[in-house]
């Protein structure tokens, strides 16, 4: 079960044969999914712990057994969202793909994932800026992680190469964020072709 499955199924009452670890994982998944859904509707500031509890169908006691506050829960949900997106992107890349072809598959998967799960995308691209300085620091670190991944795919060797990738990642994040905020999911997918063309042009020019 992942954060993006939008499952709010309650665990069966009584003996269910699950370990404590499995129970906690199920509860956290429901809480994270609920936080993403509620924030997509109300925004971070207007979302209360009570809103999340109702949507996740978990008790207040269960919530505070795992998180000290709404912000602590948000930061954990942020990390889960990031890992979900990275996992989706990495598992769609053929083992023999290289360079721009490898980047092509990762970019398409990234954009498709955000279009298919916009609440998850809003969590780490839109609402993160309302969740305080620590959340923003994690957002900055995430953008660097994306840039590092693209540098590795494209085989960036020079400072100029790495700067070009950093600028590309920042521009992509800004364009995706704007479309998420406008609920323009087709627009997110439509970014694939022009962004890929841009990278092909830059990559080609730097190899000649």
C-alpha positions in Angstrom: 0.0 0.0 0.0 1.4 3.4 -0.9 0.5 7.0 0.0 -1.1 7.5 -3.5 -3.5 4.7 -3.4 -6.1 6.9 -1.6 -7.2 4.0 0.6 -9.2 4.8 3.7 -10.0 1.2 4.5 -10.1 0.6 8.3 -8.3 -2.4 9.7 -10.7 -5.2 10.7 -11.8 -5.2 14.4 -10.4 -7.9 16.7 -7.8 -10.4 15.6 -6.5 -9.6 12.1 -3.2 -11.4 12.0 -1.2 -8.3 11.3 2.0 -7.4 13.1 2.3 -4.1 15.0 4.6 -2.9 12.2 2.0 -3.6 9.5 -0.7 -1.9 11.5 1.3 1.2 12.0 2.3 1.3 8.3 -1.4 1.0 7.3 -2.3 3.8 9.7 0.5 6.1 8.5 -0.5 5.5 4.9 -4.1 6.4 5.6 -3.0 9.5 7.5 -0.6 10.6 4.8 -3.2 10.1 2.1 -5.8 12.0 4.1 -3.5 14.9 4.7 -2.8 15.1 0.9 -6.5 15.0 0.0 -7.6 17.5 2.6 -4.8 20.0 1.8 -5.6 19.7 -1.9 -9.1 21.0 -1.0 -8.4 23.4 1.9 -4.7 24.2 1.8 -2.1 23.6 4.6 -3.2 26.5 6.8 -6.9 25.7 6.9 -6.3 21.9 7.4 -6.7 20.8 11.0 -5.6 17.5 12.6 -9.4 16.8 13.1 -9.9 17.1 9.3 -7.1 14.6 8.7 -8.5 12.2 11.3 -12.0 12.2 9.8 -10.7 11.6 6.3 -8.2 8.9 7.4 -10.7 7.3 9.8 -8.2 7.0 12.6 -8.4 8.1 16.2 -6.7 11.2 17.7 -4.9 8.8 20.0 -3.5 6.9 17.0 -2.4 10.2 15.3 -0.5 11.4 18.4 1.1 8.1 19.0 3.0 8.7 15.7 3.2 12.5 15.3 3.7 15.3 17.7 1.9 17.9 15.5 0.3 18.6 12.1 3.6 19.9 10.9 5.5 16.7 12.0 2.9 14.7 10.1 3.2 16.9 7.1 7.0 16.5 7.0 6.7 12.7 7.2 4.0 12.8 4.4 6.3 15.0 2.4 9.1 12.4 2.6 6.7 9.6 1.7 5.5 11.6 -1.3 9.0 12.2 -2.6 9.9 8.6 -2.3 6.8 7.6 -4.1 7.6 9.9 -7.0 11.2 8.8 -7.2 10.3 5.1 -7.1 7.8 5.6 -9.9 10.3 7.4 -12.0 13.2 4.9 -11.4 11.1 1.7 -12.0 10.0 2.8 -15.5 13.5 3.3 -16.9 14.9 0.3 -18.9 18.2 -1.0 -17.6 19.9 -0.3 -20.9 18.6 3.2 -21.4 21.4 5.9 -21.5 21.7 9.7 -21.5 18.7 11.6 -22.9 16.7 8.4 -23.5 17.0 7.6 -19.8 16.0 11.2 -18.9 13.1 10.9 -21.3 11.5 8.0 -19.5 12.1 9.5 -16.1 10.6 12.9 -17.1 7.5 11.2 -18.6 7.0 9.1 -15.5 7.4 12.1 -13.2 4.9 14.2 -15.1 2.4 11.3 -15.5 2.7 10.5 -11.7 1.9 14.1 -10.8 -1.0 14.2 -13.2 -2.4 10.9 -11.9 -1.9 11.9 -8.3 -2.3 15.6 -8.1 -2.9 15.7 -4.3 0.5 14.1 -3.8 2.1 16.6 -6.1 0.5 19.5 -4.4 1.8 18.3 -1.1 5.5 18.6 -1.9 5.3 21.3 -4.6 2.6 23.7 -3.5 1.6 23.3 0.2 5.2 22.8 1.3 5.7 26.6 1.2 3.0 27.1 3.8 4.4 24.5 6.2 7.3 26.5 7.7 11.0 27.0 7.3 11.9 23.3 7.9 9.5 22.2 5.2 11.0 24.8 2.8 14.5 23.6 3.5 13.4 20.1 2.6 11.9 21.4 -0.6 15.2 23.0 -1.5 17.0 19.7 -0.7 14.5 17.9 -2.9 15.2 20.1 -5.9 18.9 19.5 -5.4 18.2 15.7 -5.3 16.3 16.0 -8.6 19.1 18.0 -10.2 21.7 15.4 -9.0 19.6 12.6 -10.6 19.4 14.5 -13.9 23.1 15.3 -13.9 23.8 11.6 -13.4 21.4 10.6 -16.2 22.9 13.1 -18.7 26.5 12.6 -17.6 27.1 16.2 -16.8 30.8 16.9 -16.5 31.4 20.6 -16.3 30.1 23.4 -14.0 28.3 24.8 -17.1 26.5 21.4 -17.6 25.5 21.3 -13.9 24.3 24.9 -13.9 22.2 24.2 -17.0 20.6 21.2 -15.3 20.0 23.2 -12.1 18.2 25.9 -14.1 16.2 23.3 -16.0 15.0 21.6 -12.8 14.1 24.9 -11.2 12.1 25.9 -14.3 10.4 22.6 -14.5 9.3 22.7 -10.9 7.9 26.2 -11.4 5.9 25.2 -14.4 4.6 22.0 -12.8 3.7 23.9 -9.6 1.7 26.5 -11.6 -0.3 23.8 -13.4 -0.9 21.9 -10.2 -2.2 25.1 -8.5 -4.5 25.6 -11.5 -5.6 21.9 -11.6 -4.4 21.7 -15.2 -3.5 18.1 -15.3 -3.3 17.8 -19.1 -1.0 20.8 -19.0 1.4 18.9 -16.8 1.6 16.0 -19.2 1.9 18.4 -22.1 5.2 19.7 -20.7 7.0 16.5 -21.6 7.6 17.2 -25.3 8.9 20.8 -25.1 11.0 20.0 -22.0 12.5 17.0 -23.7 13.3 19.0 -26.8 15.0 21.6 -24.8 17.2 19.0 -23.1 18.0 17.3 -26.4 19.1 20.6 -27.9 21.3 21.6 -24.9 22.7 18.0 -24.6 23.5 17.9 -28.3 25.2 21.3 -28.4 27.4 20.4 -25.5 28.5 17.2 -27.1 29.8 18.9 -30.3 
